[in-house]
Amino acid sequence: MELLRFTTAGSVDDGKSTLIGRLLYDSKSIFEDQIEAVKKSSERKGLQHVDLSLLTDGLRSEREQGITIDVAYRYFATPKRKFIIADTPGHIQYTRNMVTGASTANLALVLIDARHGVIEQTCRHSFIASLLQIPHIIVCINKMDLVDYSEDAFNRIVEQYHEFASKLSIKDIRYIPISALKGDNVVNESEHMPWYKGSSLLETLETIHIGSDYNHNDARFPVQTVIRPHDTKYHDYRGYAGRIAGGIFKTGDNIVALPSGQTSRIKSIDTFNGPVAEAFAPMSVSITLEDDIDIGRGDMIVAEDNEPTETQDLDVMLCWMRTKGPRPGAKYFIKHTSREVMGIIKEVVYKLDINTMEKVTDDQNIKMNDMVRVKIRTVQPLMVDEYSKNRVTGSLILIDDTTNETVAAGTIQFNG
């Protein structure tokens, strides 16, 4: 069954956690004991309704303040599709958490309060979604019950957001009027908005096409481990296991192993359910080759005559995640696919003002949650693609070499 990963985005109190709670509740994707626990918590808080946001806000400080702080992942399935939800915070100081939750998403739900319209945090999160190349955005105009389910209020916000989004590189934007608290157009169609002729949120999530979101042209297979069973049945088996990052691999294909540059042909492709004739992103497989060549973790198997860029000099847009900025000349572990090398930040090109989208070149002081364009030099070459071409081979993280703390996440740029 196809898997859709989606994230929430929007300002504080736009109702992101309540929407996810309503989606899980109305689709009958939670257990009765969970519902009872949430009902009791709601009663203790003196609420007249069941606070469905408690289904995702699990930290004590989140429940006390009524806000989302950390990324909460929830899993559910319908007969048509499986889903992984990343419920992300709305506060500006948790921008790094939003980046983390959105980094693997096929789709973003951008929530807008029908009373307030498009505000600064809406623009900030939408810009980050664009920067992370999330292919689909569903704009959920929430709290329609508080504006009497007004079609004019809905159309006014659609116009506002469309004008802003025209500056962004987002391929697919859809608009749905909802009330997460009342359940209108979340799972079931609303009786209060007969003027809306589109699908409910769940139906849209079930039917939106995501097959073309992956790059199926450029074959990329980062090797995670080498499988050597050493038993009688598979005595000579040598398989290279990992998840396909892009393209299509078929038995008999000519391949190149990087960085060594050695060539061979694919002998077999094995999966958990048995051998297959071809495999594609994002399948997890084990590939065997006709020639016994030296390949290990961190190497990459690619199609012959279609190789990624092999370089030690990277142009990267970083989201800085540490409270302290980068130290001058500090070395970091650069984690790219399954490969890890040492590197340094050579130059800060500019900081990006997420509110105005302007490039700030006269401020080199990097703080937590800043988006910054940098040049990185690595000790050994990496096999990379531009992030807009492949989100897996075009992304990396920086890890502090003394504390092992992840200090930044980045997208590889080739121009601009």
C-alpha positions, 0 to 999 in steps of 0.5 A: 500500500502506498505511503504518504508522509505529510506535515502540518504548518501554520501559526500558533493556535491555528488548530494544527494538533486539533485537526490531526486529532480530529482526523484520527478520531473521525477516521476511527484510527485511535483506540478507545482507551486513548479516547477515554484518557483524552476525555478525562484530561479535557474534563480536568481542564474544565472544557465542555468539549473533547480536546482532540489536540491532546492526542498529539501534544504528549509532552507535559509542557505542551498540555499545560501551555496548550501549544506544540513544542516537539514534532509528534509523529502519528501513524494511521491507515485507510483502505486506500493508503497509509499515512505518517503525520508530523505535527510540527510547532507553530512558534518561531523559536521552534522553526528547526523542529518544523524543518525536521518534520517537513524534511521527508514530507510529500505534502504539507497542511498549511493551516490558516485561522479564518478570522485572521487570514494570512499572517507572518508565521503562515508565510514563514512556514510556507516559505520553508515548505517551498525551500524544502521542495515539498511538492504538494500543499493543502491550505486548510482554512480552519475555524470556519464555524467562527466566521459563520461558514462564510464563503466570502471569508474563504475566498478572501483568504484564498486570494491572499494566499495565492498572491503570496504563493506566486513568489514560491516554487510550489507545484500543487496548492489546494484549498479546503474550508474546515472546522477541526473542532466541529469536524467540517470537511475533515473526514466527512463533508460539511452540511454547513458549507454547501457552496464548497464543491471539493473533496474533504481533507481525508479524501484529498489525502487518499487520492492526491498523486505522489508517484511522480514526486520521486526522481525516477530518472537518475538511478541512485543507491547509497549502500548502507551495509553488505549482507554476507550470510555465511550459511550453507544455502547462501554461502557465496551471497554478497548483497549490497543493502540499502534504500533506493534514493532515485531512479529505477534499477533492473537486473542486467543493468550496467552500473558504476560503484562510486567513489571507486569508479569500478563497473559491473552488472546487476545480477539480482535484486532481492527484497524482503518478499523475494527477488524482483526484476526491477526496483525503484525509489523508495524501495529497500532492497539488496543488490548483487553484482556479477563481479566481486568488487570492493563496495562498502557502507557509504559507497553509492551504486549508480547507473552507468553514464548517469552519475551524480556530481562528485565534489569536495566543495558544497554550496548549501542552504543550512537551517542552524539548529544549535543555540550557539553559532558555528565556531570559526574553523570548527570541524563537523561530521557531514552526514550525506546519505549513508556516507560520513566525512569531515568538513568545515564551513569555509564561508557564510555567503548570506543569511536569509530573512524568512519574513521578507525573503531578502538576502542579508550579506552584512550579518555573519552572526548565525543563531538558532533557527537561522536559514543561511547560505554557506560554502562547505569543504569536505575532506573526502568527496561526496556524490551529490545531486542538487536538492531540487533534483533529488531530496535524498542525495541533495540533503545533508546534516552537520554533526558536532565532532565533540558532542555528536549533536546535530547542529544543522540540516542543509540542502545542496544548491548548484546555483542561485 
